[in-house]
Amino acid sequence: MPSHFCNVLRPATAILGLVASITGCALAADPPMPVEKPHHGEAGFQDNDLEFVPRSGWDLLRWQWNAARHGLPRPPLTATPVVAPDLAFLHANAKAGAAMQPAVTWIGHATVLVQQAGLNVLTDPIFSRRASPFTWLGPQRAQPPGVALADLPHIDVVVISHNHYDHCDLPSLRALQKQPGGPPLVVVPLGVKALMAEEGIGPVVELDWWQVHRVGGLDIVLTPAQHWSGRHLLDRMQTLWGGYALLSADAHVFFAGDTAYSRDFAAIRKHFADRQQDGGFDMALIPLGAYEPRWFMKDQHVDPEEAVRIHLDLGAKRSLGVHWGTFELSDESLDEPPRALAQARRQLRVPDTAFFVLAIGQTRLVARRGDAQ
């Protein structure tokens, strides 16, 4: 079940909340897609590398019991770093049109503001206080979003990787519908458009793996990932999941969404090889957190060593670690992923500057394609 259900209030109150959350929320999805492609299964969608089976309620209880016995997750040694966002730059850059400087700004969790091709793109926006179907129960933010909704430049495009609550946050999407200048285009995997329609969210474009949608000078491509989907017990695997390649003349950016390690990332690099003659993506946004315990998480979330392997498989020039330090979703402490990343970089001989983390609210410029890296 979704990682955001995995750390509510431990242990007894958590169980009550989990039972309520997985049995009484969200709408049922459309019927499974016809079997046309290997990842279109008869009972729903599937991963490329393995037939994923979501963890059972008993597995969840076993995990929560063991975590409670060992006092996990332990309090962080240091707070997640936070800086004031450079709003002047973000808004000036948003108005620069073709002169826009490619840049990424970490807002928290998997939410990143990507500026490229004269467009403002948000990945998996979650600005809510909790990653949950409830406002009163569920994983709570450790700190506010790095850029408040009201302080964002006009968002042109939102990309949603899958329908789990910490990645498909309906209150945030509804708020973006009301932004001055009109709503953004929302790009979702197959099956998620029905949820958007139910909530009055649009316009929406729905993609299968490898399908492309063009917005101005930006190609948006849904790419495979090893994960799963579901917002309640009755819709597991009924909608697709994935990452996104954001390809424009000034930058190639990759957003992995939620994923385990798989051969998909080497395949992604091969798929785009003709467009990346100088090698790989200019910036990859790769998840770092929510990886312990491995017996529960390994088929759905990477650990930092596997994140570095994704960086290498993609041939990324630079990678930013996301999906950590914001919501307490698993047994590692909120501040553990950057330390584990540093160890993984040393082990795999990846320079510190090649795969890094940012403070929440911080912006990193992305070298224009063709510029010295």
Sine and cosine of phi, psi and omega as CSV:
sin_phi,cos_phi,sin_psi,cos_psi,sin_omega,cos_omega
0.00,0.00,0.29,-0.96,-0.12,-0.99
-0.83,0.56,0.60,-0.80,-0.05,-1.00
-0.88,0.48,-0.43,0.90,-0.02,-1.00
-0.95,0.33,-0.23,0.97,0.08,-1.00
-1.00,0.05,-0.02,1.00,-0.27,-0.96
-0.99,-0.10,0.10,1.00,-0.05,-1.00
-0.54,-0.84,0.47,0.88,-0.14,-0.99
-0.85,0.53,-0.92,-0.40,0.03,-1.00
-0.94,-0.33,0.86,-0.52,-0.18,-0.98
-1.00,-0.06,0.59,-0.81,-0.26,0.97
-0.99,-0.16,-0.68,0.73,-0.17,-0.99
-0.91,0.41,-0.72,0.69,0.00,-1.00
-0.89,0.45,-0.56,0.83,0.02,-1.00
-0.87,0.50,-0.70,0.72,-0.06,-1.00
-0.88,0.48,-0.70,0.72,0.03,-1.00
-0.87,0.48,-0.70,0.72,0.00,-1.00
-0.91,0.41,-0.63,0.77,-0.02,-1.00
-0.91,0.42,-0.69,0.72,0.01,-1.00
-0.86,0.51,-0.69,0.72,0.01,-1.00
-0.90,0.44,-0.68,0.73,-0.13,-0.99
-0.94,0.33,-0.54,0.84,-0.07,-1.00
-1.00,-0.03,-0.04,1.00,-0.01,-1.00
-0.90,-0.44,-0.16,0.99,-0.14,-0.99
-0.70,-0.72,0.49,0.87,-0.07,-1.00
-0.69,-0.72,0.45,-0.89,0.12,-0.99
0.96,0.29,0.19,-0.98,-0.03,-1.00
-0.99,-0.17,0.36,-0.93,0.07,-1.00
-0.95,0.31,0.54,-0.84,-0.01,-1.00
-0.99,0.12,0.19,-0.98,0.12,-0.99
-0.89,0.46,0.31,-0.95,0.04,-1.00
-0.86,0.52,0.37,-0.93,0.00,-1.00
-0.83,0.56,0.47,-0.88,0.05,-1.00
-0.93,0.37,0.44,-0.90,0.10,-1.00
-0.87,0.50,0.45,-0.89,-0.01,-1.00
-0.97,0.22,0.99,-0.15,-0.01,-1.00
-0.88,-0.48,-0.50,0.87,-0.08,-1.00
-0.73,-0.69,0.34,-0.94,-0.07,-1.00
-0.83,0.55,-0.55,0.84,-0.02,-1.00
-1.00,0.06,0.02,1.00,0.12,-0.99
-0.99,-0.14,1.00,-0.03,-0.02,-1.00
-1.00,0.08,0.24,-0.97,0.00,-1.00
-0.91,0.41,-0.53,0.85,-0.02,-1.00
-0.99,-0.15,0.06,1.00,-0.04,-1.00
0.59,-0.81,-0.23,-0.97,-0.01,-1.00
-0.99,0.12,0.30,-0.95,0.00,-1.00
-0.57,-0.82,0.27,-0.96,0.06,-1.00
-0.99,0.17,0.24,-0.97,0.03,-1.00
-0.98,0.19,-0.62,0.78,-0.17,-0.99
-1.00,0.01,-0.40,0.91,-0.02,-1.00
-0.40,-0.91,0.35,-0.94,0.11,-0.99
-1.00,0.08,0.98,-0.20,-0.11,-0.99
-0.97,0.25,0.74,-0.68,0.08,-1.00
-0.87,-0.49,0.92,-0.40,0.01,-1.00
-0.83,0.55,0.56,-0.83,-0.01,-1.00
-0.88,0.47,0.56,-0.83,-0.03,-1.00
-0.99,0.15,0.22,-0.97,0.10,-1.00
-0.86,0.50,-0.58,0.82,0.02,-1.00
-0.91,0.40,-0.63,0.77,0.07,-1.00
-0.88,0.48,-0.67,0.74,0.02,-1.00
-0.88,0.48,-0.71,0.71,0.01,-1.00
-0.90,0.44,-0.64,0.77,0.05,-1.00
-0.87,0.49,-0.71,0.70,0.02,-1.00
-0.88,0.48,-0.77,0.64,-0.06,-1.00
-0.89,0.45,-0.60,0.80,0.02,-1.00
-0.91,0.42,-0.72,0.69,0.00,-1.00
-0.91,0.42,-0.64,0.77,0.02,-1.00
-0.89,0.46,-0.67,0.74,0.00,-1.00
-0.90,0.43,-0.64,0.77,0.00,-1.00
-0.88,0.47,-0.58,0.81,-0.07,-1.00
-0.98,-0.18,0.12,0.99,0.05,-1.00
0.92,0.39,0.63,0.78,-0.04,-1.00
-0.96,-0.28,0.51,-0.86,-0.13,0.99
-0.96,0.27,0.53,-0.85,0.02,-1.00
-0.98,0.22,0.43,-0.90,0.03,-1.00
-0.86,0.52,0.60,-0.80,0.02,-1.00
-0.91,0.41,0.52,-0.85,0.06,-1.00
-0.97,0.26,-0.55,0.84,-0.01,-1.00
-0.70,-0.71,0.47,-0.88,0.04,-1.00
-0.96,0.27,0.49,-0.87,0.12,-0.99
-0.86,0.52,0.79,-0.61,-0.04,-1.00
-0.90,0.44,0.64,-0.77,0.00,-1.00
-0.72,-0.70,0.69,-0.72,0.10,-1.00
-0.77,-0.63,0.39,-0.92,0.09,-1.00
-0.93,0.36,0.75,-0.66,-0.02,-1.00
-0.93,0.37,0.49,-0.87,0.05,-1.00
-1.00,0.06,0.98,0.20,-0.09,-1.00
-0.90,0.43,-0.57,0.82,0.01,-1.00
-0.87,0.50,-0.70,0.72,0.03,-1.00
-0.91,0.42,-0.74,0.68,-0.08,-1.00
-0.86,0.51,-0.67,0.74,-0.04,-1.00
-0.97,0.25,-0.63,0.78,0.06,-1.00
-0.91,0.42,-0.64,0.77,0.01,-1.00
-0.90,0.43,-0.61,0.79,0.00,-1.00
-0.90,0.44,-0.46,0.89,-0.03,-1.00
-1.00,-0.06,0.02,1.00,-0.14,-0.99
-0.99,0.16,-0.20,0.98,0.01,-1.00
0.88,0.48,-0.77,-0.63,-0.04,-1.00
-0.90,0.43,-0.34,0.94,0.02,-1.00
-1.00,0.06,0.08,1.00,0.00,-1.00
-0.81,0.59,0.71,-0.71,0.10,-0.99
-1.00,0.09,0.87,-0.49,0.07,-1.00
-0.83,0.55,0.72,-0.69,-0.07,-1.00
-0.37,-0.93,0.42,-0.91,0.10,-0.99
-0.79,-0.61,0.65,-0.76,0.03,-1.00
-0.80,-0.61,0.84,-0.54,-0.01,-1.00
-0.99,0.13,0.87,-0.49,0.01,-1.00
-1.00,-0.08,-0.38,0.92,0.02,-1.00
0.70,-0.71,0.51,-0.86,-0.04,-1.00
0.81,0.59,-0.79,-0.61,0.02,-1.00
-0.99,-0.15,0.24,0.97,-0.03,-1.00
-1.00,-0.01,0.89,-0.45,0.00,-1.00
-0.74,-0.67,0.70,-0.71,0.16,-0.99
-1.00,0.03,0.90,-0.44,0.03,-1.00
-0.96,-0.26,0.82,-0.57,0.06,-1.00
-0.92,-0.39,0.90,-0.44,0.03,-1.00
-0.33,-0.94,0.40,-0.92,0.07,-1.00
0.81,0.58,0.50,0.86,-0.01,-1.00
0.96,0.29,0.24,0.97,-0.06,-1.00
-0.85,-0.52,0.47,-0.88,0.13,-0.99
-0.95,-0.30,0.89,-0.45,-0.07,-1.00
-0.89,-0.45,0.74,-0.68,0.08,-1.00
-0.94,-0.33,0.74,-0.67,0.09,-1.00
-0.99,-0.12,0.75,-0.66,0.11,-0.99
0.60,0.80,0.88,0.47,-0.10,-0.99
-0.92,0.39,0.82,-0.57,0.17,-0.99
-0.71,-0.70,0.92,-0.38,0.04,-1.00
-0.92,-0.39,-0.03,1.00,-0.01,-1.00
-0.94,0.35,0.35,-0.94,0.00,-1.00
-0.96,0.29,-0.48,0.88,0.00,-1.00
-0.80,-0.60,0.55,-0.83,0.14,-0.99
-1.00,-0.09,1.00,0.09,-0.23,-0.97
-0.19,-0.98,0.38,-0.93,0.16,-0.99
-0.96,0.27,-0.15,0.99,-0.04,-1.00
-0.91,-0.41,0.50,-0.87,0.09,-1.00
-1.00,0.06,-0.18,0.98,-0.12,-0.99
-0.91,-0.42,-0.07,1.00,-0.08,-1.00
-0.52,-0.85,0.64,-0.77,0.06,-1.00
0.84,-0.54,0.15,-0.99,-0.03,-1.00
-0.80,0.60,0.78,-0.63,-0.07,-1.00
-0.95,-0.32,0.58,-0.82,-0.01,-1.00
-0.86,0.51,0.62,-0.78,0.11,-0.99
-0.99,0.16,-0.36,0.93,0.05,-1.00
-0.33,-0.94,0.34,-0.94,-0.04,-1.00
-0.91,0.42,0.26,-0.96,0.09,-1.00
-0.84,0.54,0.54,-0.84,-0.03,-1.00
-0.91,0.41,-0.46,0.89,0.14,-0.99
-0.75,-0.66,0.84,-0.55,0.01,-1.00
-0.93,0.38,0.46,-0.89,0.03,-1.00
-0.79,0.61,-0.68,0.73,-0.06,-1.00
-0.94,0.35,-0.31,0.95,-0.04,-1.00
-0.99,-0.12,-0.07,1.00,0.00,-1.00
-0.93,0.37,0.54,-0.84,0.27,-0.96
-0.91,0.40,0.22,-0.98,0.01,-1.00
-0.85,0.52,0.82,-0.57,-0.03,-1.00
-1.00,0.03,0.83,-0.56,-0.02,-1.00
-1.00,0.04,-0.63,0.78,-0.11,-0.99
-0.64,-0.77,0.66,-0.75,0.18,-0.98
-0.89,-0.45,0.73,-0.68,0.12,-0.99
-0.92,-0.40,0.76,-0.65,-0.02,-1.00
-0.93,-0.38,0.82,-0.58,-0.07,-1.00
-0.99,0.15,-0.54,0.84,0.01,-1.00
-0.14,-0.99,0.04,-1.00,-0.21,-0.98
-0.99,-0.12,0.20,0.98,0.08,-1.00
-0.91,0.42,0.46,-0.89,-0.18,-0.98
-0.89,0.45,-0.49,0.87,-0.02,-1.00
-0.99,0.11,0.00,1.00,0.04,-1.00
-0.83,-0.56,-0.40,0.92,0.03,-1.00
-0.83,-0.56,0.99,0.12,-0.11,-0.99
-0.99,-0.13,0.96,-0.27,-0.11,-0.99
-0.90,0.44,-0.65,0.76,0.05,-1.00
-0.85,0.52,-0.62,0.78,0.02,-1.00
-0.92,0.39,-0.66,0.75,0.01,-1.00
-0.92,0.39,-0.62,0.78,0.05,-1.00
-0.91,0.41,-0.62,0.78,0.03,-1.00
-0.90,0.44,-0.65,0.76,0.02,-1.00
-0.91,0.41,-0.44,0.90,0.08,-1.00
-0.87,0.49,-0.46,0.89,-0.09,-1.00
-0.99,-0.13,0.12,0.99,-0.04,-1.00
-0.90,0.44,0.55,-0.84,0.08,-1.00
-0.84,0.54,0.67,-0.74,0.01,-1.00
1.00,-0.07,-0.05,1.00,0.07,-1.00
0.97,-0.24,0.30,-0.96,-0.08,-1.00
-0.96,0.28,0.39,-0.92,0.09,-1.00
-0.98,0.20,0.31,-0.95,0.25,-0.97
-0.96,0.29,0.74,-0.68,0.02,-1.00
-0.94,-0.34,0.85,-0.53,0.00,-1.00
-0.96,-0.28,0.80,-0.61,-0.11,-0.99
-0.71,-0.71,0.35,-0.94,0.12,-0.99
-0.96,0.28,0.24,-0.97,-0.01,-1.00
-0.78,0.63,0.70,-0.72,0.07,-1.00
1.00,-0.06,-0.35,0.94,-0.07,-1.00
-0.99,0.12,-0.29,0.96,-0.01,-1.00
-0.87,0.49,-0.54,0.84,0.00,-1.00
-0.89,0.46,-0.65,0.76,0.05,-1.00
-0.90,0.44,-0.68,0.74,0.02,-1.00
-0.88,0.47,-0.68,0.74,-0.01,-1.00
-0.90,0.44,-0.66,0.75,0.02,-1.00
-0.87,0.50,-0.54,0.84,-0.04,-1.00
-1.00,-0.07,0.03,1.00,0.00,-1.00
0.95,0.31,0.46,0.89,-0.03,-1.00
-0.99,-0.16,0.78,-0.63,0.01,-1.00
-0.06,-1.00,0.17,-0.99,0.06,1.00
-0.95,0.30,0.42,-0.91,-0.07,-1.00
-0.76,-0.65,0.67,-0.74,0.16,-0.99
-0.88,-0.48,0.73,-0.69,-0.05,-1.00
-0.92,-0.38,0.75,-0.66,-0.09,-1.00
-0.81,-0.58,0.50,-0.87,0.23,-0.97
-1.00,-0.09,0.21,-0.98,0.07,-1.00
-0.82,0.57,0.73,-0.69,0.05,-1.00
0.98,0.22,-0.07,1.00,0.09,-1.00
-0.96,0.27,0.48,-0.88,-0.11,-0.99
-0.85,-0.52,0.66,-0.75,0.19,-0.98
-0.79,-0.61,0.76,-0.65,-0.06,-1.00
-0.97,-0.22,0.75,-0.66,0.10,-1.00
-0.82,-0.57,0.93,-0.37,-0.06,-1.00
0.84,0.55,-0.83,-0.56,0.02,-1.00
-1.00,-0.09,0.31,0.95,-0.07,-1.00
-0.91,-0.42,0.83,-0.56,0.17,-0.98
-1.00,-0.05,0.81,-0.59,0.02,-1.00
-0.94,-0.33,0.89,-0.46,-0.09,-1.00
-0.86,-0.51,0.83,-0.56,0.11,-0.99
-0.98,0.19,0.80,-0.60,-0.06,-1.00
-0.90,-0.44,0.40,-0.92,0.00,-1.00
-0.91,0.42,0.44,-0.90,0.15,-0.99
-0.52,-0.85,0.30,-0.95,0.07,-1.00
-0.98,-0.22,0.98,-0.18,-0.03,-1.00
-0.40,-0.91,-0.56,-0.83,0.02,-1.00
-0.21,-0.98,-0.02,-1.00,-0.07,-1.00
-0.62,-0.79,0.30,-0.96,0.08,-1.00
0.49,-0.87,0.67,-0.75,0.09,-1.00
-0.92,-0.40,-0.11,0.99,0.11,-0.99
-0.33,-0.94,-0.02,-1.00,-0.14,-0.99
-0.92,0.39,-0.40,0.92,-0.16,-0.99
-0.99,-0.16,0.03,1.00,-0.04,-1.00
-0.82,-0.57,0.36,0.93,-0.02,-1.00
-0.89,0.46,0.72,-0.69,0.07,-1.00
0.92,0.39,0.21,0.98,-0.04,-1.00
-1.00,0.04,-0.23,0.97,0.12,-0.99
-0.82,-0.57,0.39,-0.92,-0.09,-1.00
-1.00,0.09,0.21,-0.98,0.03,-1.00
-0.69,-0.73,0.16,-0.99,0.05,-1.00
0.23,-0.97,-0.08,-1.00,0.13,-0.99
-0.91,-0.42,-0.11,-0.99,-0.03,-1.00
-0.68,-0.74,0.70,-0.71,0.25,-0.97
-0.99,-0.15,0.81,-0.58,0.02,-1.00
-0.93,-0.37,0.96,-0.27,-0.22,-0.98
-0.89,-0.45,0.84,-0.54,0.05,-1.00
-0.59,-0.81,0.13,-0.99,-0.04,-1.00
-0.90,0.44,-0.48,0.88,-0.07,-1.00
-1.00,-0.04,-0.36,0.93,-0.05,-1.00
-0.29,-0.96,0.50,-0.86,0.19,-0.98
-0.89,-0.45,0.92,-0.40,-0.04,-1.00
-0.90,-0.44,0.63,-0.78,0.01,-1.00
-0.84,-0.54,0.71,-0.70,0.08,-1.00
-0.86,-0.51,0.89,-0.46,-0.13,-0.99
-0.99,0.15,-0.25,0.97,-0.10,-1.00
0.92,0.39,-0.65,-0.76,0.12,-0.99
-0.97,-0.26,0.71,-0.71,-0.05,-1.00
-0.27,-0.96,0.46,-0.89,0.28,-0.96
-1.00,-0.01,0.10,-1.00,0.05,-1.00
-0.98,0.18,0.68,-0.73,-0.01,-1.00
-0.39,-0.92,0.07,-1.00,0.05,-1.00
-0.96,0.27,-0.08,1.00,-0.05,-1.00
-0.85,0.52,-0.54,0.84,-0.15,-0.99
-0.97,0.23,-0.57,0.82,0.15,-0.99
-0.91,0.42,-0.60,0.80,0.03,-1.00
-0.92,0.39,-0.58,0.81,0.02,-1.00
-0.90,0.44,-0.71,0.71,0.03,-1.00
-0.87,0.49,-0.68,0.73,-0.01,-1.00
-0.90,0.44,-0.63,0.77,-0.04,-1.00
-0.88,0.48,-0.61,0.80,-0.06,-1.00
-0.98,-0.18,0.23,0.97,-0.11,-0.99
-0.85,0.53,-0.63,0.78,-0.05,-1.00
-0.91,0.41,-0.45,0.89,-0.01,-1.00
-1.00,-0.03,-0.10,0.99,-0.09,-1.00
-0.79,-0.61,0.85,0.53,-0.07,-1.00
-0.87,0.49,-0.45,0.89,0.05,-1.00
-1.00,-0.02,0.13,0.99,0.18,-0.98
0.99,-0.13,0.93,-0.36,0.25,-0.97
0.91,0.41,-0.16,-0.99,-0.02,-1.00
-1.00,0.05,0.51,-0.86,0.05,-1.00
-0.96,0.27,-0.54,0.84,0.05,-1.00
-0.51,-0.86,0.75,-0.66,0.09,-1.00
-0.88,-0.47,0.70,-0.72,0.06,-1.00
-0.97,-0.24,0.95,-0.32,-0.20,-0.98
-0.84,-0.54,0.74,-0.67,-0.01,-1.00
-0.93,0.36,0.59,-0.81,0.02,-1.00
-0.89,-0.45,-0.49,0.87,-0.21,-0.98
-0.96,-0.27,0.00,-1.00,-0.01,-1.00
0.90,0.44,0.81,0.59,-0.08,-1.00
-0.86,-0.51,-0.09,1.00,0.01,-1.00
-0.92,-0.38,0.59,-0.81,-0.03,1.00
-0.98,0.21,0.52,-0.85,-0.10,-0.99
-0.90,0.43,-0.56,0.83,-0.03,-1.00
-0.89,0.46,-0.46,0.89,0.01,-1.00
-1.00,-0.01,-0.60,0.80,-0.21,-0.98
-0.98,-0.18,-0.29,0.96,-0.24,-0.97
-0.89,0.46,-0.46,0.89,-0.01,-1.00
-1.00,0.06,-0.01,1.00,-0.05,-1.00
-0.72,-0.69,-0.39,0.92,-0.02,-1.00
-0.71,-0.70,0.68,-0.73,0.08,-1.00
-0.98,0.20,0.43,-0.90,0.25,-0.97
-1.00,-0.08,0.12,-0.99,-0.08,-1.00
-0.86,0.51,-0.58,0.82,0.05,-1.00
-0.90,0.44,-0.68,0.73,0.03,-1.00
-0.92,0.38,-0.54,0.84,0.07,-1.00
-0.88,0.48,-0.66,0.76,0.04,-1.00
-0.91,0.41,-0.59,0.81,0.05,-1.00
-0.91,0.42,-0.59,0.81,0.10,-0.99
-0.88,0.47,-0.71,0.70,0.06,-1.00
-0.80,0.60,-0.71,0.71,-0.01,-1.00
-0.94,0.34,-0.68,0.74,0.00,-1.00
-0.88,0.48,-0.61,0.79,0.00,-1.00
-0.96,0.27,-0.31,0.95,-0.13,-0.99
0.92,0.39,0.52,0.85,-0.05,-1.00
-0.93,0.36,0.66,-0.75,0.08,-1.00
-0.96,0.28,-0.64,0.77,0.05,-1.00
-0.66,-0.75,0.53,-0.85,0.10,-1.00
-0.70,-0.72,0.62,-0.79,0.06,-1.00
-0.93,-0.36,0.80,-0.60,0.05,-1.00
-0.99,0.14,0.82,-0.57,0.02,-1.00
-0.82,-0.57,-0.10,-1.00,0.06,-1.00
0.90,0.43,0.70,0.72,0.07,-1.00
-0.46,-0.89,0.32,-0.95,0.19,-0.98
0.95,0.30,0.04,1.00,-0.10,-1.00
-0.91,-0.41,-0.81,0.59,0.04,-1.00
-0.88,-0.48,0.67,-0.74,0.03,-1.00
-0.99,0.12,0.98,-0.20,-0.14,-0.99
-0.92,-0.40,-0.18,0.98,-0.14,-0.99
-0.43,-0.90,-0.18,-0.98,-0.19,-0.98
-0.99,0.13,-0.35,0.94,0.05,-1.00
-0.97,0.24,0.48,-0.88,0.02,-1.00
-0.94,0.35,0.33,-0.94,-0.06,-1.00
-0.86,0.51,-0.50,0.86,-0.08,-1.00
-0.99,-0.16,0.11,0.99,-0.03,-1.00
-0.96,0.27,-0.62,0.78,-0.09,-1.00
-0.81,0.59,-0.69,0.73,0.02,-1.00
-0.89,0.46,-0.57,0.82,0.04,-1.00
-0.93,0.38,-0.66,0.75,0.04,-1.00
-0.92,0.38,-0.55,0.84,0.07,-1.00
-0.89,0.45,-0.69,0.72,0.01,-1.00
-0.86,0.51,-0.66,0.75,0.03,-1.00
-0.91,0.41,-0.67,0.75,0.00,-1.00
-0.91,0.41,-0.62,0.78,0.05,-1.00
-0.87,0.50,-0.71,0.71,0.01,-1.00
-0.88,0.47,-0.70,0.72,-0.04,-1.00
-0.89,0.46,-0.64,0.77,-0.07,-1.00
-0.99,-0.17,0.12,0.99,0.10,-1.00
0.85,0.52,0.74,0.67,0.06,-1.00
-0.96,-0.28,0.80,-0.61,-0.03,-1.00
-0.87,0.49,0.50,-0.86,0.02,-1.00
-0.85,0.53,-0.56,0.83,-0.05,-1.00
-0.97,0.24,-0.23,0.97,-0.06,-1.00
-1.00,0.08,-0.51,0.86,0.01,-1.00
-0.66,-0.75,0.93,-0.38,-0.20,-0.98
-0.70,-0.72,0.14,-0.99,0.17,-0.99
-0.88,-0.48,0.34,-0.94,0.07,-1.00
-0.88,-0.48,0.30,-0.95,0.23,-0.97
-0.96,0.28,0.50,-0.87,0.09,-1.00
-0.87,0.49,0.78,-0.62,-0.06,-1.00
0.99,-0.11,-0.17,0.99,-0.08,-1.00
-1.00,0.10,0.54,-0.84,0.02,-1.00
-0.93,-0.36,0.64,-0.77,0.13,-0.99
-0.82,-0.57,0.80,-0.61,0.06,-1.00
-0.96,0.30,0.54,-0.84,0.03,-1.00
-0.93,-0.36,0.82,-0.57,0.01,-1.00
-0.85,0.53,0.72,-0.69,0.07,-1.00
-0.89,0.46,0.54,-0.84,0.01,-1.00
-0.85,0.52,0.74,-0.67,-0.03,-1.00
1.00,-0.10,-0.34,0.94,0.06,-1.00
-0.97,0.25,0.35,-0.94,0.08,-1.00
-0.88,0.48,0.69,-0.72,-0.04,-1.00
-1.00,-0.02,0.00,0.00,0.00,0.00
